[in-house]
Amino acid sequence: MEKKISIEYIQLADWKELNDADQKLVIAAENVMKSAYAPYSKFSVGAALLLSSGEVITGSNQENIAYPSGLCAERVALFYAGSNYPNETVETLCVVAKGDLVDLDTILSPCGGCRQVMVETESRQGKPYRVIMISQNGSVIIFNSATELLPLAFGV
């Protein structure tokens, strides 16, 4: 038996094509990215979550010389939301990054650990949420579910 996995997403040339609420998330993610602690990778990441209450939660990557003791921006924001807003659901997650690790037009894609946490967040809350990823030159990819980023997630 042969099966296929397809991934659907929306691609935009510039994040300014997003609606106002999504643009606010991009700005929040870019602002929090300034607080990233990335002396080793020189790759700063910011994440912003829109919760069902309208609250916006942010997180930036925090590295540590004792790899892998640091934490990615996506997990900082998701874990903060889970511990401080346990009855809220994530509606949208926006991720931005700056650094020499990727070309300016390459869309940042969350690491495998973040993808697993993102999918498990969907599973915990019982519904999907949108994921917006922005490249350094401002282009956008939008997924309607974190599962699109990890279709064969562990344990879900």
TIMIMAR-543384 format. One record per residue (C-alpha): y, z, x; residue number from 1. Coordinates in steps of 0.25 Angstrom, whole numbers, plus 5000, padded with zeros to 4 digits. Example, Ala and Ser with C-alpha at 12.3 -4.5 7.8 and 13.67 -1.06 7.14 Angstrom:
REM TIMIMAR-543384
+-------+------+------+-----+
: north :   up : east :   i :
+-------+------+------+-----+
:  4982 : 5031 : 5049 :   1 :
:  4996 : 5029 : 5055 :   2 :
+-------+------+------+-----+
//
This chain:
REM TIMIMAR-543384
+-------+------+------+-----+
: north :   up : east :   i :
+-------+------+------+-----+
:  5000 : 5000 : 5000 :   1 :
:  5014 : 4996 : 5005 :   2 :
:  5026 : 5004 : 5001 :   3 :
:  5041 : 5001 : 5005 :   4 :
:  5052 : 5011 : 5007 :   5 :
:  5066 : 5005 : 5003 :   6 :
:  5079 : 5012 : 5006 :   7 :
:  5091 : 5009 : 4998 :   8 :
:  5105 : 5012 : 5002 :   9 :
:  5120 : 5007 : 5000 :  10 :
:  5128 : 5002 : 5012 :  11 :
:  5143 : 5002 : 5013 :  12 :
:  5152 : 4996 : 5024 :  13 :
:  5161 : 5008 : 5023 :  14 :
:  5161 : 5022 : 5018 :  15 :
:  5174 : 5020 : 5012 :  16 :
:  5167 : 5012 : 5001 :  17 :
:  5160 : 5025 : 4997 :  18 :
:  5165 : 5032 : 4984 :  19 :
:  5175 : 5044 : 4986 :  20 :
:  5165 : 5055 : 4986 :  21 :
:  5156 : 5048 : 4996 :  22 :
:  5169 : 5045 : 5005 :  23 :
:  5172 : 5060 : 5004 :  24 :
:  5158 : 5063 : 5010 :  25 :
:  5160 : 5053 : 5021 :  26 :
:  5173 : 5060 : 5025 :  27 :
:  5166 : 5074 : 5024 :  28 :
:  5155 : 5069 : 5033 :  29 :
:  5164 : 5063 : 5043 :  30 :
:  5173 : 5076 : 5043 :  31 :
:  5161 : 5085 : 5045 :  32 :
:  5156 : 5076 : 5056 :  33 :
:  5167 : 5081 : 5065 :  34 :
:  5160 : 5094 : 5065 :  35 :
:  5147 : 5089 : 5071 :  36 :
:  5142 : 5095 : 5083 :  37 :
:  5136 : 5084 : 5091 :  38 :
:  5138 : 5086 : 5106 :  39 :
:  5124 : 5080 : 5109 :  40 :
:  5123 : 5067 : 5100 :  41 :
:  5138 : 5065 : 5099 :  42 :
:  5134 : 5060 : 5085 :  43 :
:  5142 : 5067 : 5074 :  44 :
:  5137 : 5067 : 5060 :  45 :
:  5143 : 5072 : 5047 :  46 :
:  5136 : 5074 : 5033 :  47 :
:  5143 : 5077 : 5020 :  48 :
:  5135 : 5080 : 5007 :  49 :
:  5140 : 5079 : 4993 :  50 :
:  5134 : 5090 : 4984 :  51 :
:  5132 : 5089 : 4969 :  52 :
:  5143 : 5099 : 4967 :  53 :
:  5153 : 5090 : 4975 :  54 :
:  5153 : 5099 : 4987 :  55 :
:  5152 : 5091 : 5000 :  56 :
:  5144 : 5098 : 5012 :  57 :
:  5146 : 5093 : 5026 :  58 :
:  5138 : 5094 : 5039 :  59 :
:  5139 : 5089 : 5053 :  60 :
:  5128 : 5088 : 5064 :  61 :
:  5127 : 5099 : 5073 :  62 :
:  5119 : 5097 : 5086 :  63 :
:  5113 : 5107 : 5095 :  64 :
:  5109 : 5106 : 5110 :  65 :
:  5095 : 5111 : 5106 :  66 :
:  5091 : 5098 : 5098 :  67 :
:  5087 : 5098 : 5087 :  68 :
:  5094 : 5111 : 5083 :  69 :
:  5106 : 5103 : 5078 :  70 :
:  5108 : 5098 : 5064 :  71 :
:  5112 : 5085 : 5058 :  72 :
:  5124 : 5084 : 5048 :  73 :
:  5116 : 5080 : 5036 :  74 :
:  5107 : 5092 : 5037 :  75 :
:  5119 : 5101 : 5040 :  76 :
:  5125 : 5097 : 5027 :  77 :
:  5112 : 5097 : 5019 :  78 :
:  5107 : 5110 : 5023 :  79 :
:  5121 : 5116 : 5021 :  80 :
:  5121 : 5111 : 5007 :  81 :
:  5107 : 5115 : 5004 :  82 :
:  5110 : 5130 : 5009 :  83 :
:  5124 : 5131 : 5003 :  84 :
:  5123 : 5122 : 4990 :  85 :
:  5108 : 5123 : 4986 :  86 :
:  5111 : 5120 : 4972 :  87 :
:  5119 : 5107 : 4975 :  88 :
:  5113 : 5093 : 4977 :  89 :
:  5117 : 5084 : 4988 :  90 :
:  5123 : 5071 : 4982 :  91 :
:  5127 : 5063 : 4994 :  92 :
:  5126 : 5065 : 5009 :  93 :
:  5135 : 5057 : 5018 :  94 :
:  5132 : 5056 : 5033 :  95 :
:  5142 : 5051 : 5044 :  96 :
:  5141 : 5051 : 5059 :  97 :
:  5148 : 5047 : 5072 :  98 :
:  5142 : 5045 : 5086 :  99 :
:  5137 : 5035 : 5096 : 100 :
:  5123 : 5036 : 5092 : 101 :
:  5124 : 5025 : 5081 : 102 :
:  5133 : 5013 : 5080 : 103 :
:  5145 : 5013 : 5072 : 104 :
:  5139 : 5005 : 5061 : 105 :
:  5126 : 5012 : 5061 : 106 :
:  5123 : 5021 : 5048 : 107 :
:  5120 : 5035 : 5052 : 108 :
:  5106 : 5039 : 5047 : 109 :
:  5102 : 5054 : 5046 : 110 :
:  5091 : 5058 : 5055 : 111 :
:  5077 : 5061 : 5050 : 112 :
:  5079 : 5076 : 5048 : 113 :
:  5091 : 5074 : 5040 : 114 :
:  5084 : 5063 : 5031 : 115 :
:  5073 : 5073 : 5028 : 116 :
:  5083 : 5084 : 5025 : 117 :
:  5091 : 5074 : 5016 : 118 :
:  5078 : 5070 : 5009 : 119 :
:  5074 : 5085 : 5007 : 120 :
:  5088 : 5088 : 5001 : 121 :
:  5086 : 5077 : 4991 : 122 :
:  5072 : 5083 : 4988 : 123 :
:  5077 : 5097 : 4986 : 124 :
:  5089 : 5093 : 4977 : 125 :
:  5080 : 5084 : 4969 : 126 :
:  5089 : 5072 : 4970 : 127 :
:  5094 : 5061 : 4980 : 128 :
:  5107 : 5061 : 4986 : 129 :
:  5115 : 5050 : 4993 : 130 :
:  5116 : 5048 : 5008 : 131 :
:  5128 : 5041 : 5014 : 132 :
:  5128 : 5037 : 5028 : 133 :
:  5140 : 5032 : 5036 : 134 :
:  5141 : 5024 : 5049 : 135 :
:  5151 : 5027 : 5059 : 136 :
:  5158 : 5014 : 5055 : 137 :
:  5158 : 5019 : 5040 : 138 :
:  5147 : 5011 : 5034 : 139 :
:  5138 : 5018 : 5024 : 140 :
:  5124 : 5018 : 5019 : 141 :
:  5121 : 5026 : 5006 : 142 :
:  5107 : 5031 : 5002 : 143 :
:  5105 : 5036 : 4988 : 144 :
:  5095 : 5046 : 4993 : 145 :
:  5091 : 5053 : 5006 : 146 :
:  5077 : 5049 : 5004 : 147 :
:  5081 : 5034 : 5007 : 148 :
:  5083 : 5039 : 5021 : 149 :
:  5070 : 5046 : 5022 : 150 :
:  5060 : 5040 : 5012 : 151 :
:  5048 : 5046 : 5018 : 152 :
:  5054 : 5060 : 5019 : 153 :
:  5045 : 5072 : 5023 : 154 :
:  5040 : 5081 : 5012 : 155 :
:  5048 : 5075 : 5001 : 156 :
+-------+------+------+-----+
//
